[in-house]
Amino acid sequence: MTSAWFVHDTELFQLLSDEDIRVLKEVCTYRTYHKGEALYRAGEEASALHIIVGGHVKLVTPSAGLQERVVAICGANDFIGELFVMSQARHHTDAIADSDRVVSCPISMEEYQQLAVRAPHFVVSFTQVLASHLAYCHDQLGLRSLPLKERVIHALVHEARRFSQVDDAGWARLERQLTHEELASRVNAARVSVSEVMAELRAAGMLRGHRGRYELNIPALEQAAEGRGARLVFAPQRE
C-alpha cells in the first residue's frame, strides 16, 4: 500500500504562545485555493512547507493511463511539503485542493529561518511534532500486510475520525465524498474488490449510504477488525 508522508492532525498551535502565533502570522502569508487547484506538483522544487489551515487537500501520484492515484487526504493542521528543508529536493506527489476552498500557510526556508530567530519556540515545537509523528508512521507500515477487508476498514475509520463527528450511537457521517475508486487507490486494491468489501460491510449493518456519501458504524467496524486479529492504528477522533 503506497503512502505519502504528511503530518496529520497536529497539536502545533496548542503548543505555541500567543506571541509565537503573532510572529507566525506576520511571517506567513495565507493563500487560498479553489477545488482542483494545485498547491504544488510532483517534480516541482519543494520550496515551502504548507500548513493546511482549512479545507481538504488530496495527495496524488500519476498511474497507468495518467489516472490519478490518491495516496492521502489532508485536512486542517496537517503539514505537507516537508521536503523544503532539503536543498533542491522535489515533490513526489501532486497536492490538489479537494474542497471548494482550501487555505494554506506556506513557509519558505527563508521564512522558516526568520521564525527560528523571532519565535524559536515555534521551531522547537515543530520539531517535537515531527518526532512524535514518527511512531505513528512506523505503525502505518504494518497495514501493508493486512488483508483487504482490514485495510478498507482502517481507511474508512481513519477518514471518519479525521473529518467527521461520531454521534452518541457511534455513527459518523463522512464530510467529503469518498468514491470506491479513491478508496481502492488508498488501500492498493482493485475497485471491484473494494466494492465487494463495501457491500459486505453494508450487509452487516456497519455502513449505510451510496455514491460516495456514507455513514459508518465506528464501534462495529473497529470490533470487526479486532475480531479478525488486526492491530489497527487509528487517527485521534476530531474534537
N, C-alpha and C positions, 0 to 999 in steps of 0.2 A: 504494500500500500504506500503510494507516494505521499509525502507530506512536505509542507513548506514551513520554514522557520518563521514564526512570528510570536510575539509575547502577548499572551491573552489576558484580558480582564485584570489588568494590573492595579495595584493599590498605590501607584506612584503619587498621585495627588493627595492621598491621605497622609503621606509621609512628609510632604512639603509644608513649609511655613507660609503664611500669607505673603511675606516678603519675597520668598523664593518664587511663588506663583506670579507676583507682580513683575519680577525681573523676567521671568519666562515670557509673559505676555508682551513685555517691551521688546524682547529679542526676537520672538517668533511672530510671524505674520500669518494669520489664519487664511486658508484657501478653501474655496467652495467648489465642489464638482457636482455635475449632474449625472444621472444614470447613464452608464455606458462610457463615460469619460475615463481616461487612464490617468492614474496618479503617476505611474511610470510603466515602462515596457521592458520585457526581457531583452537583454543585450545592451540596454542603456547604462551609462555610468551611474553607479549608486552614489548620488551626490547629496542625499538628505535622508535623515530618519524622519518617518511620518508617525506622529501620534494621532490616532483617529479620535476626533472629538465627538462626532455624531454621524449616524448612518452606518451602512454596511458596505464593506469592500470585499470583493472576491479575488483570490489569488489563483491565476490560471496559467497553464502551460499548453502550448500547441501540441496536438497529437495527430495521428494519421488522418489525412483528409482535411487538415487545417481546422479540425473541430477543437474548440476549447475544452480543456480538461480542468475542472475545478478541483483544486487541492486543499483549499482552506477558505473559510469565511471569517472575516474580521469585523469587529464592532467597536463601540466606544471604549476608549482607554487602551486599546491594543496598540502595539508598536509594529511597524513594518519598515523594511528598508534598512535594517541594521548594518548592512554591508558598507554603509557610508564611512565606517571607521577604518576601512581598508583602502589604501591608495589604489586607484584605478580599478577597483572592483566593479563588477557589472551584475545587474539584477538577473535572477534565474527565472522569474515569473513575471506575468503582467499583473498589475494591481488595478482593478476596474471597479468604479463606483457601481454598487448593486442596489442602491436605493435612490429615490428621487433626488435626494440631497445628501451629500457627504461633506463633512467639514474636517479638514486635516490641519495639523500644525507641523509643517515641515521644518526640520532643524538641520542646517548645513554644518560641516565640520567647523567652519569659521564661527558660526553662531554657538556651536557646542563649546568651543574654546572660550568664547565670551562668558557663557554660563559657568564654566569652570572657575573663572576669576570672580564674577559678580555674584554667583549663587553656588558656591562649592558644594553645599548640601544637596543640590539637585543632582550633581554628578555622582555623589556617594549613594544617594537613594536609587538613582537609575542603575548603578552597578549592582546594588543589592537585589533589585527586581530581576535583573538578568540572571544573577546567580541562583536565586530561588526558583527560577523557571527551568533550570537545567534538569532537576529531578523529575519534573512533570514531563519534559521532553523524553527522558530516558524511559519513563513508564509507557509513553505512547509508542515507543518502538516495539513493545511486546504485542501490540494489537495486530501486527502484520501476520502473526502465526495463528490468529483466532479463526474459527470457521466463519463463513459468510454471515450467518444469522447474527452472531455476536458482534461482528463489525458493523452491521446495519443498525443494530440496537444501540451500540455506542454512538454512532453518528447521529441518530435521532435524539437520544437523550442529551448529548452534548449540545446540539442545536437548541433544544428546549431550555436547557439550563442557562445557556448564554443569552438567548434572545427572546425569552418568554417568561411569563409568570405562571407558577404552579399553584392551582387553587387548592382549597381545603380538602377536596376529594382526590387530589393527586393528578388532576388532568391539566395539561398545558396546551394552549393553542399557539401554534407556531406563528410568529410575527411575519415571517417572509415566506414566499412561495418556495417550496423545496420539491423539485421535479425528480422523477426516477432517474433521469439522465445525469443530473448533478450528483445525486446520491451514489449512483453507480461509479462515477469518476472518483468520488471521495473514498470509496471502500475498495477501489480497484477490482471491479467485477463487471460482468455484462449486465446491461439494463434489464434483459428478460429475467435474469436470475434474481436481481433486486426486486423486480415486480412480483415474483413468486414469493419472496420473503415478506413483502409488504402485504400481500393477500393473506398469507398465513397469520401475520400479526393482527390483521383486521378481523379475521375469522375467530381469533382467540379473544377478541374484545380489548386488545391493547392499543389500538388506534382507530380513529374514525375520520372520515373526510375523503376527498379525492382531488385529482387535478392539482396536486402540489399544496393544497390547503388542508392541513391535518391538525387534529387534536390527539395528544398522546397521553396514555395512562402511565405516568412515570414509575410509580411503585411496581406495577405489574411488569413493565419492561425490565427494570433492574432485577427484580426477582427471577424473571425468566433467564436472564444472563447468568446470575449467580447459581441458579439451579443446574445449569449446564457446566458449572465448574469454571466459568470465565472470570478472570480478575480484571474488571473494567475500571478505568480511572476517569472519572467524570469531572468536568469543569465545575467550579462552585456555582450554586444557584444564584442568579442575579437578584439583588435586593430591590 
